[in-house]
Amino acid sequence: AKTSPLPYENKLSFLHHLATSQPRHARLYRFRADPPTATMQRIKGLTTGSLPTFIDVGSNFATYAIQEDNLLAQLVQNGRRVVFMGDDTWEGLFPKKFFRSYFFPSFNVKDLHTVDDGILQHLYPTVDSGEWDVLIAHFLGVDHCGHKHGPDHPEMAKKLTQMNEMLRSLVDHLGNDTLLLVAGDHGMTETGDHGGDSEKEVNAALFVYSKTPLFVTVPPEEPEAIPQVNLVPTVALLLGVPIPYSNIGEVMAELFSGDGDAVSAALQQLSVYHINAKQVDRFLHSYSLVAQDLPAEQLQHLQQLFSSAVEEHTQLLAQVQGATLVPPELESRLGSLISRFQLYLREARALCTQSWARFHLLRMVGGCTLIATSCLLCYMASELSASSDSFYRSCLLYPLLWGLMVALLLGLAHAFTQEGLDLLLVSSWAAAASQLGFFWHWWGRHPKQARLMGSQPPLPSAGLRQRLQAWLGLAFPMGILLFRCGAMFSDSFVVAEARVAPFLLASLVMLLVGKLHWDGRLTVPEGPKQQFLGFSSYRREIWYLLCLVAMLLICVRLSGFFHQCREEIPQCRPSLFLSPLASLRNTRAKNLFYLLCVVLLAGLVYAVRSWLRHYGNLNSSDPLVLFVRWGFPLVVLCIACYWAVASSADDSLGKLQELVQVAVVAFPWAVYGLASMGLLLLLCNPMTVFAKDTRESPGSIVTPYLGVPTSEVDFLHVIPQIYKRMQESQKSRLERGSCRATVAAYGLGSVYSAALVIALTLLGLPWYAVISWLLAASQFFYSTGHQPIFPAIHWNAAFVGFHLDHSTNLLQPRLLLTSWAPVTSCAFVLEVVGCPLLLLWPFVCEMPSLQKKKPKKEPREELQEVEEHMMEMRLRESPEKFSTALLQLGLKYLFVLGTQLLACVCAAMILRRHLMVWKVFAPKFLFESLGFVVSSICLLLGISLVMRVDCAVSTWFNQLQLR
């Protein structure tokens, strides 16, 4: 033992004591799990003996009953009494299969004690009662402690010590005919997560103990490694029930040695191997007839190996019954035959492990084709969006109707033929029909010259420099995009994408700055002489641009401190900034991190309010403006209070424990409520404009001061005097027909972007550069501590604002939506909702923030100068172009997202037999697909918000004209 062990080391001392003091009664194994190492998949593997894939990982949060043959079904069919207590995941997997059950909520990973304490309450009385044949107790405290604190935490030592004492007490309650199996369904990483296939995730332990001797040989120096599926045939044969049909595990023959001599032990082991091999052979034969995805040559080899072993087994049994073999020869032949059965079972499992993924090649090619044509459609439609309305309807609306008609016809055909309706197939055919309709209309109505040269062919008079500039303007960003998509076929790039993304982002920004200089947009020719000599002076805005670029590059560099590590990079260490505050032991560091987080959060809100105030969007008294003034600080306060109470240690609260539990729920719900109220106010009235009548009054309405009133009569004369002056003032204004009414509107120049900034602040978006929006989204994904792997998902975010003893029936639907939210929200939701800012930002920048003081001018001249800076109101001059620009922006962004998705889909399809497909390419494909769906929805929401503001502005102008 180590002199200073880690919190998770040397805590199960009782198991070590049993293994060393009773070597014939106890044995320790290294229990190897098959990925994915999520709980549901491991339970499925431990009861069916099959191999779930990463495609099944979504079922971890929507548990469906296991329909295939399994160990519990065989036990129940054969009259065995199965009692369960612990993780309620088993209730969904095996409904109505238990003789008696005690289920406890399992999804709250912050709850370390509810499940374990509930099991301990029923465990010993149930064992002593004897009313059971199989008892399953699924403890969760150690697993949840890993998720909440990680393995290197004092709480882990407490939970392991509790398990050690539980095992010590349980052994005293066991009978002589009872077999105790203590197993872990998976391991955990250094951060306490699991789900992937790293060594720390797939390695667990299996401890076997019985008060009756089990083993005839001494244990090896190092524990033997066995697959978890081997437990299924072993338990089935020990209990005398059939092995589940789809099992591919190998029986643990050591447990069938018995108390006889070596020959009788070998004969008994040979018998169980023969039964196990026949079951696997029957399954492979029937499976190969249906699936036909196992290599024929290897199947034939396995069949020959099995046939020869069975034939020799029959001959050997006949010789044993005839007593024609002496014991040494018989023992040698028995050992050789056992080795042949072992070889067959292990090669069969290896074959299934390599090939057990059913690929429908035709559908895969069809899916890639649909995605590719969709990307082409988005690109072409973005170029055609400036065409006439009739052309728009014929190319976009009519093809959509085609697709719906095809879907309806296919649905009716399935209904009349009484066949199962394949929604995926129907949707694919509908999409294909819609795309064919688009390309048909485009080919028939688009001008031939535009088909050959593009929608905007270059003018014949354009020089070589102009043509080169136009080509480079498209080549640079598309080149980087194609490079990134092409690199998706490299597992090394996917693993190191977190370091490549900031490089691509910085490279594209620098290339864009160089292109601006190449186009001459950063310089101003000073005169004919300077133009002839080639000299030019730079614009003043170049320093503003360089400052923005420098700030962007600095932020990209600093974001590298918030990195998450992958198992493929062993020298990497996770960032300290990703550790929860509750896991920090140093009180000074915890307080420093907390203050830094609160200051940054408050600084974000202050920056947003300052931006809105600078452009005049906080001058009115509308509910939305009041919410920005007071609601944002309240959100910051609630978040800061939640961080404070959530980061406190459980054992340091004392009598305040109940109050803190209420606060942990109340503060998040306060944030949810405030954010929802702000978004509702934004949807109801997104205008943040303050209108003021600037007509000059001919005189003061308030009566002049005449001294202190001396009587009640003087008080009664005040109101009539004010009313009289108001009448005179109104009459005077109406009589002046030459004086036109004027209205000063504050915040009208940034009315569109203000609504987006308010919405994104409620969602938590920081302010950074708008150039390279897509690469910025990717960089934001990695710089917030995420990776496209399952162990890196921040599961704790799904439990913010819920009690520790909440009902899982209410939580499971929420988990389906929010377990992925930490992955997508930062990079996809916030970035894509703010995508229209790319269109609005140039209009906001039209108003110079710093101007030198100029001599006072006449009011008319000053008004004309102010009108030159209309900012976002220039969009009102040509609303049709504004709608076209929004459509182009959405289509181009969808084209870029679709191109990335197409690269990931093609990589997963082409490399489906690659060694790293389930480790690298499959998770990347799943994450990219989810990101595309979320991004598409959020892009629609962002554009809809802009259109809602546009409608509100139109209504405001109509009301203004009626004054």
HELIX and SHEET records of a PDB file:
HELIX    1   1 SER A   13  SER A   21  1                                   9    
HELIX    2   2 THR A   39  THR A   48  1                                  10    
HELIX    3   3 PHE A   54  ASN A   60  5                                   7    
HELIX    4   4 LEU A   71  GLN A   77  1                                   7    
HELIX    5   5 THR A   89  LEU A   93  1                                   5    
HELIX    6   6 THR A  114  SER A  129  1                                  16    
HELIX    7   7 GLY A  141  LYS A  148  1                                   8    
HELIX    8   8 PRO A  154  HIS A  173  1                                  20    
HELIX    9   9 GLU A  199  VAL A  202  1                                   4    
HELIX   10  10 GLN A  228  ASN A  230  5                                   3    
HELIX   11  11 LEU A  231  LEU A  238  1                                   8    
HELIX   12  12 ALA A  253  PHE A  256  5                                   4    
HELIX   13  13 ALA A  262  VAL A  290  1                                  29    
HELIX   14  14 ALA A  296  GLY A  322  1                                  27    
HELIX   15  15 PRO A  327  SER A  355  1                                  29    
HELIX   16  16 LEU A  361  LEU A  384  1                                  24    
HELIX   17  17 ASP A  389  TYR A  392  1                                   4    
HELIX   18  18 ARG A  393  LEU A  397  3                                   5    
HELIX   19  19 TYR A  398  THR A  417  1                                  20    
HELIX   20  20 LEU A  423  ARG A  445  1                                  23    
HELIX   21  21 LYS A  448  MET A  453  1                                   6    
HELIX   22  22 LEU A  464  ALA A  487  1                                  24    
HELIX   23  23 ASP A  491  VAL A  495  1                                   5    
HELIX   24  24 GLU A  497  TRP A  518  1                                  22    
HELIX   25  25 PRO A  528  LEU A  533  1                                   6    
HELIX   26  26 GLU A  541  LEU A  558  1                                  18    
HELIX   27  27 SER A  559  PHE A  561  5                                   3    
HELIX   28  28 LEU A  576  LEU A  578  5                                   3    
HELIX   29  29 LEU A  581  SER A  583  5                                   3    
HELIX   30  30 THR A  587  HIS A  614  1                                  28    
HELIX   31  31 PRO A  623  LEU A  626  1                                   4    
HELIX   32  32 PHE A  627  GLY A  631  3                                   5    
HELIX   33  33 PHE A  632  ALA A  646  1                                  15    
HELIX   34  34 ASP A  650  SER A  652  5                                   3    
HELIX   35  35 GLY A  654  LEU A  656  5                                   3    
HELIX   36  36 GLN A  657  CYS A  684  1                                  28    
HELIX   37  37 GLU A  712  LEU A  716  1                                   5    
HELIX   38  38 VAL A  718  GLU A  735  1                                  18    
HELIX   39  39 LEU A  748  SER A  750  5                                   3    
HELIX   40  40 VAL A  751  LEU A  763  1                                  13    
HELIX   41  41 TRP A  773  SER A  783  1                                  11    
HELIX   42  42 PHE A  790  ALA A  792  5                                   3    
HELIX   43  43 TRP A  795  PHE A  799  5                                   5    
HELIX   44  44 THR A  808  THR A  818  1                                  11    
HELIX   45  45 ALA A  821  THR A  824  1                                   4    
HELIX   46  46 SER A  825  VAL A  829  3                                   5    
HELIX   47  47 LEU A  830  VAL A  833  1                                   4    
HELIX   48  48 LEU A  837  VAL A  844  1                                   8    
HELIX   49  49 PRO A  859  GLU A  867  1                                   9    
HELIX   50  50 MET A  871  ARG A  876  5                                   6    
HELIX   51  51 PRO A  879  ILE A  910  1                                  32    
HELIX   52  52 VAL A  917  PHE A  921  3                                   5    
HELIX   53  53 ALA A  922  GLN A  961  1                                  40    
SHEET    1   A 4 LEU A 179  ALA A 183  0                                        
SHEET    2   A 4 ASN A 203  SER A 210 -1                                        
SHEET    3   A 4 ALA A  26  ARG A  32 -1                                        
SHEET    4   A 4 GLU A 224  PRO A 227  1                                        
SHEET    1   B 3 ARG A 100  PHE A 104  0                                        
SHEET    2   B 3 VAL A  82  ASP A  87  1                                        
SHEET    3   B 3 VAL A 134  HIS A 138  1                                        
SHEET    1   C 2 THR A 523  VAL A 524  0                                        
SHEET    2   C 2 SER A 537  TYR A 538 -1                                        
SHEET    1   D 2 PHE A 690  ASP A 693  0                                        
SHEET    2   D 2 VAL A 743  TYR A 746 -1                                        
END                                                                             
